[in-house]
Amino acid sequence: MIWEGDDVISLSRLMIGKTKVIEAAPGTIRGDYASHTNFNVVHGSDSPESAEREIANLFSEVDSFCYERALEPWI
């Protein structure tokens, strides 16, 4: 999944949880679902540069699309 938005990297990494499973807080994806650090259930880029590289490695042009939120004109 490719996400875009304000502070999306830091916010998504909060939701994902710490890389080391033992340090991942309950309620995070890793805290609730990961069983071992070497077998991560999710990955999140750590910088815009990493995200750009990883998106290019994992997705093609047809895999992503942009859309306008219904409320966008009103915001």
C-alpha atoms as an extended CHARMM CRD file, in Angstrom:
* protein
*
        75  EXT
         1         1  MET       CA              0.0000000000        0.0000000000        0.0000000000  PROA      1               0.0000000000
         2         2  ILE       CA              1.2590000000        3.4620000000       -0.8240000000  PROA      2               0.0000000000
         3         3  TRP       CA              0.1460000000        6.2840000000        1.4400000000  PROA      3               0.0000000000
         4         4  GLU       CA              0.4770000000       10.0040000000        0.8960000000  PROA      4               0.0000000000
         5         5  GLY       CA             -0.2020000000       12.8310000000        3.3230000000  PROA      5               0.0000000000
         6         6  ASP       CA              1.0950000000       15.1790000000        5.9750000000  PROA      6               0.0000000000
         7         7  ASP       CA              3.5970000000       13.4330000000        8.2890000000  PROA      7               0.0000000000
         8         8  VAL       CA              2.5680000000       10.0990000000        6.7600000000  PROA      8               0.0000000000
         9         9  ILE       CA              5.9270000000        8.4270000000        7.4400000000  PROA      9               0.0000000000
        10        10  SER       CA              6.0530000000        9.2260000000       11.1520000000  PROA      10              0.0000000000
        11        11  LEU       CA              2.3330000000        8.5360000000       11.6380000000  PROA      11              0.0000000000
        12        12  SER       CA              2.4170000000        5.2080000000        9.8240000000  PROA      12              0.0000000000
        13        13  ARG       CA              5.5210000000        4.1150000000       11.7500000000  PROA      13              0.0000000000
        14        14  LEU       CA              3.6600000000        4.8690000000       14.9980000000  PROA      14              0.0000000000
        15        15  MET       CA              0.8130000000        2.6600000000       13.8150000000  PROA      15              0.0000000000
        16        16  ILE       CA              3.2030000000       -0.0880000000       12.6820000000  PROA      16              0.0000000000
        17        17  GLY       CA              5.2030000000       -0.1990000000       15.9370000000  PROA      17              0.0000000000
        18        18  LYS       CA              8.8740000000       -0.6630000000       16.7690000000  PROA      18              0.0000000000
        19        19  THR       CA             10.9290000000       -2.9800000000       14.5530000000  PROA      19              0.0000000000
        20        20  LYS       CA             11.9130000000       -5.2340000000       17.4530000000  PROA      20              0.0000000000
        21        21  VAL       CA              8.7900000000       -7.1860000000       18.3030000000  PROA      21              0.0000000000
        22        22  ILE       CA              9.5490000000       -7.1630000000       22.0320000000  PROA      22              0.0000000000
        23        23  GLU       CA              9.5930000000       -3.3320000000       21.9460000000  PROA      23              0.0000000000
        24        24  ALA       CA              6.4200000000       -2.9430000000       19.8620000000  PROA      24              0.0000000000
        25        25  ALA       CA              3.5600000000       -1.5640000000       21.9300000000  PROA      25              0.0000000000
        26        26  PRO       CA              0.2320000000       -3.3800000000       22.1690000000  PROA      26              0.0000000000
        27        27  GLY       CA             -2.2230000000       -1.8760000000       19.7230000000  PROA      27              0.0000000000
        28        28  THR       CA              0.3860000000       -1.4960000000       16.9930000000  PROA      28              0.0000000000
        29        29  ILE       CA              0.4570000000       -3.8620000000       14.0230000000  PROA      29              0.0000000000
        30        30  ARG       CA              3.7270000000       -5.4480000000       15.1290000000  PROA      30              0.0000000000
        31        31  GLY       CA              2.7270000000       -5.4230000000       18.7900000000  PROA      31              0.0000000000
        32        32  ASP       CA             -0.4740000000       -7.3100000000       18.0440000000  PROA      32              0.0000000000
        33        33  TYR       CA              0.4750000000       -9.5540000000       15.1330000000  PROA      33              0.0000000000
        34        34  ALA       CA              4.2500000000      -10.0720000000       14.8530000000  PROA      34              0.0000000000
        35        35  SER       CA              5.7790000000      -13.1130000000       16.4890000000  PROA      35              0.0000000000
        36        36  HSD       CA              9.4740000000      -12.6600000000       15.7020000000  PROA      36              0.0000000000
        37        37  THR       CA             11.5970000000       -9.6870000000       14.5860000000  PROA      37              0.0000000000
        38        38  ASN       CA             12.9950000000      -11.6030000000       11.6060000000  PROA      38              0.0000000000
        39        39  PHE       CA              9.4690000000      -12.2960000000       10.3420000000  PROA      39              0.0000000000
        40        40  ASN       CA              7.9970000000       -8.8020000000       10.1080000000  PROA      40              0.0000000000
        41        41  VAL       CA              4.3460000000       -8.6570000000        9.1070000000  PROA      41              0.0000000000
        42        42  VAL       CA              4.6250000000       -5.1210000000        7.7150000000  PROA      42              0.0000000000
        43        43  HSD       CA              7.2200000000       -2.6700000000        6.4320000000  PROA      43              0.0000000000
        44        44  GLY       CA              7.2620000000        1.0990000000        6.5620000000  PROA      44              0.0000000000
        45        45  SER       CA              9.7700000000        3.3780000000        4.8760000000  PROA      45              0.0000000000
        46        46  ASP       CA             11.8850000000        5.5260000000        7.1920000000  PROA      46              0.0000000000
        47        47  SER       CA             12.3110000000        8.5500000000        4.8980000000  PROA      47              0.0000000000
        48        48  PRO       CA             10.8960000000       10.0590000000        1.7170000000  PROA      48              0.0000000000
        49        49  GLU       CA             14.0080000000        8.9180000000       -0.1520000000  PROA      49              0.0000000000
        50        50  SER       CA             13.5920000000        5.3200000000        1.0290000000  PROA      50              0.0000000000
        51        51  ALA       CA              9.8890000000        5.4450000000        0.1940000000  PROA      51              0.0000000000
        52        52  GLU       CA             10.5960000000        6.5960000000       -3.3440000000  PROA      52              0.0000000000
        53        53  ARG       CA             13.1160000000        3.7830000000       -3.8860000000  PROA      53              0.0000000000
        54        54  GLU       CA             10.9250000000        1.1110000000       -2.2550000000  PROA      54              0.0000000000
        55        55  ILE       CA              7.7990000000        2.1650000000       -4.1490000000  PROA      55              0.0000000000
        56        56  ALA       CA              9.7470000000        1.8840000000       -7.4230000000  PROA      56              0.0000000000
        57        57  ASN       CA             10.9480000000       -1.6020000000       -6.4090000000  PROA      57              0.0000000000
        58        58  LEU       CA              7.5600000000       -2.9400000000       -5.3270000000  PROA      58              0.0000000000
        59        59  PHE       CA              4.9380000000       -1.2150000000       -7.4680000000  PROA      59              0.0000000000
        60        60  SER       CA              4.4380000000       -0.3760000000      -11.1390000000  PROA      60              0.0000000000
        61        61  GLU       CA              2.6830000000        2.6870000000      -12.5280000000  PROA      61              0.0000000000
        62        62  VAL       CA             -0.5910000000        0.7770000000      -12.9020000000  PROA      62              0.0000000000
        63        63  ASP       CA             -0.5340000000       -0.2040000000       -9.2060000000  PROA      63              0.0000000000
        64        64  SER       CA             -1.0280000000        3.3300000000       -7.9360000000  PROA      64              0.0000000000
        65        65  PHE       CA             -3.5490000000        6.0610000000       -8.5300000000  PROA      65              0.0000000000
        66        66  CYS       CA             -4.3270000000        9.4770000000       -7.1270000000  PROA      66              0.0000000000
        67        67  TYR       CA             -7.7500000000       10.6990000000       -6.1910000000  PROA      67              0.0000000000
        68        68  GLU       CA             -9.3170000000       13.8440000000       -4.8510000000  PROA      68              0.0000000000
        69        69  ARG       CA            -11.0550000000       13.5070000000       -1.5220000000  PROA      69              0.0000000000
        70        70  ALA       CA            -14.7110000000       14.5070000000       -1.5980000000  PROA      70              0.0000000000
        71        71  LEU       CA            -14.0410000000       17.2050000000        0.9930000000  PROA      71              0.0000000000
        72        72  GLU       CA            -10.8520000000       18.5030000000       -0.6550000000  PROA      72              0.0000000000
        73        73  PRO       CA            -12.4940000000       21.4810000000       -2.4070000000  PROA      73              0.0000000000
        74        74  TRP       CA            -14.0300000000       22.5780000000        0.9000000000  PROA      74              0.0000000000
        75        75  ILE       CA            -10.8670000000       22.3730000000        2.9770000000  PROA      75              0.0000000000
